[in-house]
């Protein structure tokens, strides 16, 4: 099977513009130590520039203000944006807003799109995806959250864990069980829950990447929903559709994650190589040391392998749909996360105490990279998925019991004594 990752030359020029824009306009913001509100203020004119260049919210169709790009084109863009964790916000494709926008675009009613999708895409409001639960992780078969129909609405009781953007958002898209007697994959539903609804409590969670809870760029929350009532029109899609919708959101979303990780790798790799050719120790350049050369060679190959595997997954989605790429999507998640961690680790090691310090972006990139092996499902879960899907293609065979001489005699009788002599 031939894979073609070529894109229209006009889009190639847009990617080149984006690469230069990220380097010249967004990298400088990283060193300012901005809080959330300061970043949003400074990012606004940059977002306007992105919109003028027709790269805003590129993951959505033109009818929603996006560009309607295919997964291969999106993957190439996210590779560029991965070089800075601020870039997706400037391009209108940051998590969790991008995935939530896709959900509402897919399953939302016209009124839901008007009330929530339009201002979300305009950058006027923020959103959160409320799915995981403490103790059950992202396994929907164990969810305890409940939403019960009551008159013209639903009453929700739930305890959600690690809700990204929870306390900063204007609404949550929440997954809860609506039919406990149905199969777990058919008994859950999604709801749009405004965060000012009575009965919602939230607690900020400090993480490895953000220990300051005053006003960090990113927040994660533990959220309780105690008898939270929402009108029936806040049901997103039909009852029982939550699992299917979640797969539509999370599957292609991993393409974006993994290609951004490739962008992280490339930036770290560039720093590793620049350090190698710039620094001299023990009478010679670091670039002349065999161990450093091994790091460079191995990192280059692993980055390229992660990139090509992710592009293959994107290509498969474009041509056959996300369900046909389930194995590739799972592979890129655990493979890409490991490559990102290892490349960053080597880049920090080569920079020594400078790489460990806050004077370089590597230490923050390293802290962020650790989460890659956890979110969107732990790596171990994806490895089990891949192994099961691969092994499903094989049939049991009997172990041969005859001796080698007996098998050789049978082969000679069939092909002749001189068949194996050249």
VOPAGU-2260 file (C-alpha; in pm, 1 decimal, decimal comma):
REM VOPAGU-2260
SITE   aa  ch    i         X         Y         Z
SITE  UNK   A    0       0,0       0,0       0,0
SITE  UNK   A    1     139,2     341,9     -96,7
SITE  UNK   A    2     107,8     630,3     146,5
SITE  UNK   A    3     101,5     983,0       9,5
SITE  UNK   A    4     158,5    1267,4     256,8
SITE  UNK   A    5     197,2    1542,2      -3,3
SITE  UNK   A    6     -13,0    1856,5      36,9
SITE  UNK   A    7    -112,1    2139,1    -192,4
SITE  UNK   A    8     186,1    2376,7    -243,7
SITE  UNK   A    9     -35,4    2664,7    -130,9
SITE  UNK   A   10     -87,3    2490,0     200,7
SITE  UNK   A   11     285,9    2425,2     219,4
SITE  UNK   A   12     338,5    2803,2     209,7
SITE  UNK   A   13      92,0    2842,6     496,2
SITE  UNK   A   14     287,5    2589,4     700,1
SITE  UNK   A   15     606,7    2780,8     631,3
SITE  UNK   A   16     437,1    3101,9     746,8
SITE  UNK   A   17     310,6    2928,7    1062,7
SITE  UNK   A   18     657,4    2794,0    1142,7
SITE  UNK   A   19     811,0    3140,2    1116,5
SITE  UNK   A   20     520,8    3297,6    1307,6
SITE  UNK   A   21     556,4    3053,3    1598,8
SITE  UNK   A   22     930,0    3111,5    1618,8
SITE  UNK   A   23     920,2    3492,1    1588,7
SITE  UNK   A   24     598,3    3583,3    1772,1
SITE  UNK   A   25     516,8    3304,0    2015,5
SITE  UNK   A   26     855,8    3188,3    2144,4
SITE  UNK   A   27     916,5    3532,9    2302,8
SITE  UNK   A   28     597,2    3499,0    2508,6
SITE  UNK   A   29     737,7    3189,5    2679,2
SITE  UNK   A   30    1002,6    3382,3    2873,5
SITE  UNK   A   31     761,1    3637,7    3021,5
SITE  UNK   A   32     611,9    3408,4    3286,5
SITE  UNK   A   33     259,6    3514,0    3189,6
SITE  UNK   A   34     -49,3    3432,3    3390,5
SITE  UNK   A   35    -367,2    3328,9    3212,8
SITE  UNK   A   36    -520,2    3675,0    3178,7
SITE  UNK   A   37    -199,4    3842,3    3063,2
SITE  UNK   A   38    -145,5    3575,4    2801,5
SITE  UNK   A   39    -499,3    3611,5    2665,8
SITE  UNK   A   40    -451,2    3986,2    2634,2
SITE  UNK   A   41    -121,9    3955,5    2448,3
SITE  UNK   A   42    -243,7    3665,0    2235,9
SITE  UNK   A   43    -545,6    3851,1    2094,0
SITE  UNK   A   44    -360,5    4042,9    1816,0
SITE  UNK   A   45    -168,0    3725,0    1729,8
SITE  UNK   A   46    -495,8    3533,5    1700,9
SITE  UNK   A   47    -625,1    3802,1    1466,3
SITE  UNK   A   48    -316,8    3754,4    1250,9
SITE  UNK   A   49    -377,7    3378,3    1238,5
SITE  UNK   A   50    -736,5    3440,4    1130,3
SITE  UNK   A   51    -620,1    3672,2     852,0
SITE  UNK   A   52    -395,9    3390,7     728,6
SITE  UNK   A   53    -686,4    3141,8     733,3
SITE  UNK   A   54    -537,1    2900,7     986,4
SITE  UNK   A   55    -774,7    2964,9    1276,3
SITE  UNK   A   56    -958,8    2657,9    1417,5
SITE  UNK   A   57    -834,0    2456,1    1122,5
SITE  UNK   A   58    -981,1    2133,4    1265,6
SITE  UNK   A   59   -1337,9    2244,6    1191,1
SITE  UNK   A   60   -1525,1    2285,2     865,7
SITE  UNK   A   61   -1574,1    2619,5     690,0
SITE  UNK   A   62   -1938,1    2628,7     802,2
SITE  UNK   A   63   -1807,6    2670,8    1158,6
SITE  UNK   A   64   -1531,8    2918,5    1079,6
SITE  UNK   A   65   -1257,1    2658,4    1032,1
SITE  UNK   A   66   -1061,6    2544,8     730,1
SITE  UNK   A   67   -1196,8    2192,3     680,0
SITE  UNK   A   68    -850,8    2037,8     660,6
SITE  UNK   A   69    -790,9    1664,5     635,8
SITE  UNK   A   70    -605,5    1477,6     908,1
SITE  UNK   A   71    -276,9    1473,2     715,6
SITE  UNK   A   72    -288,6    1849,9     669,4
SITE  UNK   A   73    -386,8    1897,1    1034,1
SITE  UNK   A   74    -105,6    1668,9    1144,7
SITE  UNK   A   75     150,6    1880,5     961,6
SITE  UNK   A   76      12,4    2197,0    1119,6
SITE  UNK   A   77      19,1    2047,7    1468,6
SITE  UNK   A   78     379,5    1942,9    1417,8
SITE  UNK   A   79     456,2    2312,8    1378,7
SITE  UNK   A   80     241,7    2415,4    1676,0
SITE  UNK   A   81     394,2    2153,7    1904,3
SITE  UNK   A   82     715,1    2354,2    1926,2
SITE  UNK   A   83     545,8    2579,7    2186,3
SITE  UNK   A   84     267,0    2491,0    2427,2
SITE  UNK   A   85     128,9    2842,8    2372,7
SITE  UNK   A   86      89,8    2803,7    1996,8
SITE  UNK   A   87    -234,8    2598,6    1991,7
SITE  UNK   A   88    -408,1    2876,0    2189,8
SITE  UNK   A   89    -296,4    3134,2    1936,2
SITE  UNK   A   90    -424,4    2915,7    1650,1
SITE  UNK   A   91    -761,0    2833,2    1812,5
SITE  UNK   A   92    -701,4    2459,0    1842,0
SITE  UNK   A   93    -607,8    2413,6    2207,5
SITE  UNK   A   94    -736,9    2129,2    2421,0
SITE  UNK   A   95    -998,6    2080,3    2550,0
SITE  UNK   A   96   -1176,9    2349,5    2346,8
SITE  UNK   A   97   -1086,9    2199,6    2008,8
SITE  UNK   A   98   -1232,5    1857,9    2091,7
SITE  UNK   A   99   -1541,4    2010,4    2251,8
SITE  UNK   A  100   -1598,3    2226,1    1947,3
SITE  UNK   A  101   -1581,1    1915,5    1728,4
SITE  UNK   A  102   -1836,9    1740,8    1951,6
SITE  UNK   A  103   -2085,5    2025,3    1930,2
SITE  UNK   A  104   -2026,1    2056,8    1556,0
SITE  UNK   A  105   -2098,6    1683,6    1515,0
SITE  UNK   A  106   -2388,5    1633,5    1755,9
SITE  UNK   A  107   -2513,2    1976,4    1860,4
SITE  UNK   A  108   -2852,3    2120,9    1777,4
SITE  UNK   A  109   -2869,7    2453,7    1594,0
SITE  UNK   A  110   -2944,7    2625,6    1925,7
SITE  UNK   A  111   -2651,0    2454,6    2100,3
SITE  UNK   A  112   -2419,9    2563,5    1820,3
SITE  UNK   A  113   -2547,1    2920,1    1840,2
SITE  UNK   A  114   -2519,9    2942,7    2218,1
SITE  UNK   A  115   -2196,0    2751,8    2277,4
SITE  UNK   A  116   -2001,5    2675,8    1958,5
SITE  UNK   A  117   -2001,9    3023,7    1804,9
SITE  UNK   A  118   -1859,8    3205,5    2110,8
SITE  UNK   A  119   -1619,9    2917,0    2178,2
SITE  UNK   A  120   -1469,9    2949,5    1831,2
SITE  UNK   A  121   -1455,5    3325,4    1867,8
SITE  UNK   A  122   -1241,0    3281,7    2178,9
SITE  UNK   A  123   -1501,6    3456,9    2394,2
SITE  UNK   A  124   -1565,1    3160,5    2625,7
SITE  UNK   A  125   -1380,0    2850,8    2749,9
SITE  UNK   A  126   -1489,9    2490,4    2793,9
SITE  UNK   A  127   -1398,7    2168,5    2974,9
SITE  UNK   A  128   -1444,4    1797,2    2906,7
SITE  UNK   A  129   -1564,3    1622,5    3221,5
SITE  UNK   A  130   -1519,0    1248,3    3176,5
SITE  UNK   A  131   -1265,5    1075,0    3401,4
SITE  UNK   A  132   -1338,4     965,5    3757,0
SITE  UNK   A  133   -1097,3     902,9    4042,9
SITE  UNK   A  134   -1041,6     531,0    4087,1
SITE  UNK   A  135   -1182,9     440,0    3746,5
SITE  UNK   A  136    -971,0     661,0    3521,8
SITE  UNK   A  137   -1113,5     675,3    3172,2
SITE  UNK   A  138   -1275,8     329,3    3183,3
SITE  UNK   A  139   -1643,0     408,2    3110,5
SITE  UNK   A  140   -1755,4      64,6    3226,4
SITE  UNK   A  141   -1685,4     171,5    3584,9
SITE  UNK   A  142   -1831,9     522,2    3581,8
SITE  UNK   A  143   -2053,0     604,8    3878,0
SITE  UNK   A  144   -2182,8     939,5    3750,1
SITE  UNK   A  145   -2559,5     942,5    3701,4
SITE  UNK   A  146   -2801,5    1163,1    3511,7
SITE  UNK   A  147   -3169,6    1092,9    3577,6
SITE  UNK   A  148   -3454,4    1229,9    3368,7
SITE  UNK   A  149   -3682,6    1442,6    3582,9
SITE  UNK   A  150   -3967,6    1623,6    3410,1
SITE  UNK   A  151   -3831,9    1860,8    3147,4
SITE  UNK   A  152   -3470,7    1813,0    3249,6
SITE  UNK   A  153   -3201,5    1590,4    3399,3
SITE  UNK   A  154   -3060,8    1577,8    3751,6
SITE  UNK   A  155   -2689,0    1499,9    3759,1
SITE  UNK   A  156   -2489,7    1356,0    4047,9
SITE  UNK   A  157   -2126,2    1299,4    3964,7
SITE  UNK   A  158   -1771,6    1320,6    4097,2
SITE  UNK   A  159   -1519,7    1389,8    3821,2
SITE  UNK   A  160   -1141,9    1397,3    3842,6
SITE  UNK   A  161    -872,8    1591,6    3657,2
SITE  UNK   A  162   -1109,0    1804,7    3453,6
SITE  UNK   A  163    -882,4    2022,1    3241,0
SITE  UNK   A  164    -989,2    2387,4    3239,3
SITE  UNK   A  165   -1276,2    2301,6    3477,4
SITE  UNK   A  166   -1283,3    2608,8    3700,7
SITE  UNK   A  167   -1189,0    2844,3    3420,6
SITE  UNK   A  168   -1455,0    2728,7    3176,3
SITE  UNK   A  169   -1800,7    2860,0    3098,7
SITE  UNK   A  170   -1942,6    2513,2    3042,5
SITE  UNK   A  171   -1852,3    2147,1    3081,4
SITE  UNK   A  172   -1934,6    1864,0    2845,5
SITE  UNK   A  173   -2006,3    1589,6    3096,0
SITE  UNK   A  174   -2040,6    1213,3    3050,2
SITE  UNK   A  175   -2283,9    1036,1    3282,4
SITE  UNK   A  176   -2477,9     709,4    3292,3
SITE  UNK   A  177   -2841,9     755,1    3194,2
SITE  UNK   A  178   -2934,6     386,5    3164,3
SITE  UNK   A  179   -2751,5     166,8    3419,6
SITE  UNK   A  180   -2922,3    -145,7    3282,3
SITE  UNK   A  181   -2783,8    -101,9    2931,1
SITE  UNK   A  182   -2441,4    -212,4    2810,9
SITE  UNK   A  183   -2185,9      37,9    2948,0
SITE  UNK   A  184   -2108,0     155,9    2595,5
SITE  UNK   A  185   -2476,7     220,7    2528,1
SITE  UNK   A  186   -2594,0     355,5    2862,1
SITE  UNK   A  187   -2402,8     685,0    2882,0
SITE  UNK   A  188   -2498,7    1028,4    2758,4
SITE  UNK   A  189   -2333,4    1368,4    2722,2
SITE  UNK   A  190   -2461,4    1696,1    2862,1
SITE  UNK   A  191   -2366,2    2060,0    2825,8
SITE  UNK   A  192   -2349,2    2190,0    3182,8
SITE  UNK   A  193   -2297,7    2565,9    3238,2
SITE  UNK   A  194   -2048,7    2614,5    3520,8
SITE  UNK   A  195   -2270,6    2866,8    3698,1
SITE  UNK   A  196   -2538,5    2599,3    3749,8
SITE  UNK   A  197   -2617,7    2551,4    4122,2
SITE  UNK   A  198   -2467,7    2239,9    4278,1
SITE  UNK   A  199   -2122,8    2245,7    4112,7
SITE  UNK   A  200   -1815,4    2248,4    4338,4
SITE  UNK   A  201   -1454,3    2249,4    4220,1
SITE  UNK   A  202   -1109,2    2208,2    4371,8
SITE  UNK   A  203    -791,9    2303,1    4186,9
SITE  UNK   A  204    -526,1    2030,7    4157,8
SITE  UNK   A  205    -156,7    2118,6    4155,2
SITE  UNK   A  206      41,9    1917,5    3899,5
SITE  UNK   A  207     403,9    1858,6    3801,4
SITE  UNK   A  208     368,3    2115,6    3525,6
SITE  UNK   A  209     167,2    2378,9    3715,3
SITE  UNK   A  210     214,3    2402,4    4090,8
SITE  UNK   A  211      89,9    2760,9    4117,2
SITE  UNK   A  212    -288,3    2758,3    4146,6
SITE  UNK   A  213    -332,7    3137,5    4168,2
SITE  UNK   A  214    -357,9    3202,3    3795,4
SITE  UNK   A  215    -158,5    2950,2    3590,7
SITE  UNK   A  216    -194,7    2913,3    3216,3
SITE  UNK   A  217    -349,6    2569,3    3265,3
SITE  UNK   A  218    -568,8    2431,2    3542,1
SITE  UNK   A  219    -701,7    2089,8    3638,2
SITE  UNK   A  220    -988,0    2040,1    3877,6
SITE  UNK   A  221   -1172,5    1787,1    4084,4
SITE  UNK   A  222   -1542,5    1854,7    4028,4
SITE  UNK   A  223   -1853,2    1753,4    4222,2
SITE  UNK   A  224   -2201,6    1778,2    4071,3
SITE  UNK   A  225   -2458,8    1756,8    4351,6
SITE  UNK   A  226   -2817,9    1742,0    4223,1
SITE  UNK   A  227   -2722,1    1962,5    3930,1
SITE  UNK   A  228   -3025,4    2023,4    3710,4
SITE  UNK   A  229   -2994,5    2095,6    3339,5
SITE  UNK   A  230   -3277,2    2128,1    3085,2
SITE  UNK   A  231   -3338,9    1842,4    2842,9
SITE  UNK   A  232   -3218,1    2057,6    2554,0
SITE  UNK   A  233   -2868,9    2042,0    2707,6
SITE  UNK   A  234   -2843,3    1674,4    2612,8
SITE  UNK   A  235   -2568,6    1655,1    2346,5
SITE  UNK   A  236   -2671,7    1405,6    2082,8
SITE  UNK   A  237   -2916,4    1132,5    2176,7
SITE  UNK   A  238   -2931,1     935,5    2499,7
SITE  UNK   A  239   -2680,5     650,9    2500,0
SITE  UNK   A  240   -2451,1     809,3    2238,9
SITE  UNK   A  241   -2176,2     931,6    2472,6
SITE  UNK   A  242   -1929,1     649,5    2410,2
SITE  UNK   A  243   -1955,7     679,1    2031,5
SITE  UNK   A  244   -1919,5    1057,0    2049,7
SITE  UNK   A  245   -1622,4    1029,3    2284,4
SITE  UNK   A  246   -1442,5     802,6    2037,2
SITE  UNK   A  247   -1503,6    1052,2    1758,8
SITE  UNK   A  248   -1351,9    1320,3    1981,0
SITE  UNK   A  249   -1059,0    1128,5    2130,0
SITE  UNK   A  250    -945,8     924,4    1828,1
SITE  UNK   A  251    -854,9    1199,5    1580,5
SITE  UNK   A  252    -755,5    1418,1    1876,5
SITE  UNK   A  253    -465,5    1184,8    1945,9
SITE  UNK   A  254    -331,1    1263,1    1598,4
SITE  UNK   A  255    -308,1    1627,5    1706,1
SITE  UNK   A  256    -143,5    1537,0    2036,8
SITE  UNK   A  257     114,0    1308,2    1880,2
SITE  UNK   A  258     213,1    1545,0    1602,6
SITE  UNK   A  259     254,1    1822,7    1857,6
SITE  UNK   A  260     483,3    1582,1    2042,8
SITE  UNK   A  261     685,4    1548,1    1723,3
SITE  UNK   A  262     711,7    1927,5    1724,2
SITE  UNK   A  263     833,5    1915,8    2084,6
SITE  UNK   A  264    1090,3    1652,9    1984,1
SITE  UNK   A  265    1217,6    1856,1    1690,7
SITE  UNK   A  266    1268,5    2166,7    1902,5
SITE  UNK   A  267    1447,2    1968,1    2173,4
SITE  UNK   A  268    1653,3    1787,3    1908,2
SITE  UNK   A  269    1758,1    2118,7    1754,0
SITE  UNK   A  270    1874,1    2238,2    2095,3
SITE  UNK   A  271    2059,2    1910,9    2152,2
SITE  UNK   A  272    2244,0    1941,0    1820,5
SITE  UNK   A  273    2319,2    2311,5    1863,8
SITE  UNK   A  274    2465,8    2238,1    2205,3
SITE  UNK   A  275    2670,9    1951,5    2064,4
SITE  UNK   A  276    2840,6    2167,7    1800,2
SITE  UNK   A  277    2879,9    2470,1    2028,8
SITE  UNK   A  278    3024,8    2324,6    2350,0
SITE  UNK   A  279    3376,4    2191,1    2399,1
SITE  UNK   A  280    3482,6    1965,2    2686,5
SITE  UNK   A  281    3800,1    1770,2    2758,6
SITE  UNK   A  282    3980,4    1902,6    2456,6
SITE  UNK   A  283    3713,0    1852,1    2195,2
SITE  UNK   A  284    3362,5    1936,1    2078,7
SITE  UNK   A  285    3069,9    1749,0    2229,0
SITE  UNK   A  286    2975,1    1663,5    1872,6
SITE  UNK   A  287    3292,6    1454,8    1846,2
SITE  UNK   A  288    3205,6    1233,8    2143,0
SITE  UNK   A  289    3073,8     893,7    2037,6
SITE  UNK   A  290    2808,6     885,8    2309,5
SITE  UNK   A  291    2668,0    1218,7    2190,8
SITE  UNK   A  292    2676,0    1095,3    1831,8
SITE  UNK   A  293    2479,2     790,6    1941,2
SITE  UNK   A  294    2218,9    1014,4    2108,4
SITE  UNK   A  295    2187,8    1221,0    1791,6
SITE  UNK   A  296    2156,6     919,2    1563,5
SITE  UNK   A  297    1905,8     734,9    1783,7
SITE  UNK   A  298    1694,0    1044,5    1849,8
SITE  UNK   A  299    1681,2    1134,1    1480,4
SITE  UNK   A  300    1559,9     785,3    1386,9
SITE  UNK   A  301    1302,7     765,4    1667,4
SITE  UNK   A  302    1158,6    1109,2    1588,5
SITE  UNK   A  303    1124,5    1019,9    1222,2
SITE  UNK   A  304     961,7     685,8    1309,9
SITE  UNK   A  305     711,3     856,9    1542,3
SITE  UNK   A  306     632,9    1113,4    1276,2
SITE  UNK   A  307     577,7     859,8     999,2
SITE  UNK   A  308     363,8     637,2    1222,1
SITE  UNK   A  309     146,0     933,5    1312,7
SITE  UNK   A  310     118,3    1043,8     951,3
SITE  UNK   A  311      13,7     691,9     855,0
SITE  UNK   A  312    -263,7     707,5    1115,4
SITE  UNK   A  313    -376,6    1045,1     979,0
SITE  UNK   A  314    -368,1     912,5     622,1
SITE  UNK   A  315    -579,4     611,1     724,2
SITE  UNK   A  316    -839,5     832,1     891,2
SITE  UNK   A  317    -861,7    1054,4     583,6
SITE  UNK   A  318    -928,2     758,4     354,6
SITE  UNK   A  319   -1104,4     501,5     568,2
SITE  UNK   A  320   -1231,3     676,7     880,6
SITE  UNK   A  321   -1117,6     677,9    1242,9
SITE  UNK   A  322   -1248,1     328,4    1317,7
SITE  UNK   A  323   -1013,5     180,8    1055,7
SITE  UNK   A  324    -715,9     348,4    1223,6
SITE  UNK   A  325    -776,7     230,4    1580,2
SITE  UNK   A  326    -458,3      24,2    1595,5
SITE  UNK   A  327    -243,0     302,7    1448,9
SITE  UNK   A  328    -402,3     563,4    1678,4
SITE  UNK   A  329    -323,2     352,1    1985,0
SITE  UNK   A  330      32,1     285,0    1863,0
SITE  UNK   A  331     121,6     648,5    1810,2
SITE  UNK   A  332       0,4     739,5    2156,0
SITE  UNK   A  333     235,5     515,7    2352,6
SITE  UNK   A  334     519,9     524,8    2100,4
SITE  UNK   A  335     514,5     903,8    2060,6
SITE  UNK   A  336     498,9     971,5    2434,2
SITE  UNK   A  337     806,7     756,3    2498,5
SITE  UNK   A  338    1004,5     916,7    2216,0
SITE  UNK   A  339     919,5    1266,7    2339,8
SITE  UNK   A  340    1030,5    1182,6    2693,8
SITE  UNK   A  341    1358,7    1027,0    2583,5
SITE  UNK   A  342    1456,8    1303,2    2339,9
SITE  UNK   A  343    1389,2    1568,5    2603,0
SITE  UNK   A  344    1584,3    1370,9    2860,1
SITE  UNK   A  345    1890,7    1355,4    2633,4
SITE  UNK   A  346    1863,8    1725,0    2546,7
SITE  UNK   A  347    1857,1    1817,1    2916,0
SITE  UNK   A  348    2148,0    1583,7    2991,2
SITE  UNK   A  349    2362,8    1740,2    2720,6
SITE  UNK   A  350    2290,3    2090,7    2852,5
SITE  UNK   A  351    2374,8    1990,6    3207,3
SITE  UNK   A  352    2261,7    2232,6    3477,8
SITE  UNK   A  353    2157,3    2484,9    3211,0
SITE  UNK   A  354    1904,0    2237,9    3073,1
SITE  UNK   A  355    1776,8    2168,9    3423,2
SITE  UNK   A  356    1732,6    2541,2    3491,3
SITE  UNK   A  357    1441,1    2764,6    3404,3
SITE  UNK   A  358    1664,3    2960,7    3168,7
SITE  UNK   A  359    1591,8    2698,8    2904,5
SITE  UNK   A  360    1245,3    2575,9    2798,9
SITE  UNK   A  361    1356,6    2213,8    2828,1
SITE  UNK   A  362    1271,9    2165,7    3195,4
SITE  UNK   A  363     911,6    2277,7    3146,5
SITE  UNK   A  364     879,0    2071,3    2829,4
SITE  UNK   A  365    1010,9    1772,3    3025,2
SITE  UNK   A  366     757,2    1817,6    3305,6
SITE  UNK   A  367     474,8    1848,1    3054,8
SITE  UNK   A  368     594,0    1542,3    2863,8
SITE  UNK   A  369     534,8    1311,9    3161,0
SITE  UNK   A  370     160,0    1366,8    3131,1
SITE  UNK   A  371     166,6    1231,3    2775,8
SITE  UNK   A  372     187,5     875,7    2906,8
SITE  UNK   A  373    -129,4     930,0    3112,5
SITE  UNK   A  374    -389,0    1143,3    2939,8
SITE  UNK   A  375    -622,6    1007,7    2673,3
SITE  UNK   A  376    -574,3     674,1    2845,5
SITE  UNK   A  377    -256,0     529,5    3003,3
SITE  UNK   A  378       0,7     388,0    2762,1
SITE  UNK   A  379     -48,8      40,5    2907,9
SITE  UNK   A  380    -416,4      38,5    2806,4
SITE  UNK   A  381    -326,9     128,5    2448,2
SITE  UNK   A  382     -59,0    -140,8    2436,1
SITE  UNK   A  383    -314,8    -401,4    2542,4
SITE  UNK   A  384    -551,3    -274,1    2273,0
SITE  UNK   A  385    -284,9    -301,7    2003,9
SITE  UNK   A  386    -171,6    -647,4    2114,1
SITE  UNK   A  387    -526,1    -782,7    2120,3
SITE  UNK   A  388    -608,2    -642,8    1777,7
SITE  UNK   A  389    -289,7    -785,2    1626,4
SITE  UNK   A  390    -322,3   -1127,9    1788,0
SITE  UNK   A  391    -681,5   -1146,6    1666,5
SITE  UNK   A  392    -541,8   -1193,0    1315,5
SITE  UNK   A  393    -355,0   -1514,0    1401,5
SITE  UNK   A  394    -477,3   -1873,8    1431,4
SITE  UNK   A  395    -337,1   -2140,9    1665,6
SITE  UNK   A  396    -102,4   -2394,6    1502,8
SITE  UNK   A  397      18,3   -2731,3    1622,3
SITE  UNK   A  398     380,7   -2754,0    1725,2
SITE  UNK   A  399     559,6   -2998,8    1485,7
SITE  UNK   A  400     646,6   -3324,8    1660,5
SITE  UNK   A  401     849,0   -3500,4    1390,1
SITE  UNK   A  402    1228,2   -3492,1    1405,5
SITE  UNK   A  403    1432,4   -3268,9    1175,4
SITE  UNK   A  404    1579,9   -3569,5     979,2
SITE  UNK   A  405    1229,1   -3693,4     904,9
SITE  UNK   A  406    1121,4   -3346,6     786,1
SITE  UNK   A  407    1441,0   -3316,1     576,8
SITE  UNK   A  408    1380,7   -3652,8     411,8
SITE  UNK   A  409    1030,4   -3542,7     314,8
SITE  UNK   A  410    1167,5   -3216,3     170,3
SITE  UNK   A  411    1436,1   -3402,7     -28,2
SITE  UNK   A  412    1175,9   -3639,7    -165,9
SITE  UNK   A  413     976,0   -3341,6    -288,4
SITE  UNK   A  414    1249,2   -3110,2    -419,7
SITE  UNK   A  415    1550,5   -3336,0    -479,3
SITE  UNK   A  416    1880,7   -3388,8    -296,0
SITE  UNK   A  417    2059,6   -3100,8    -470,6
SITE  UNK   A  418    1785,1   -2839,8    -422,1
SITE  UNK   A  419    1966,1   -2664,9    -138,4
SITE  UNK   A  420    2320,0   -2665,8    -278,4
SITE  UNK   A  421    2299,7   -2345,8    -478,0
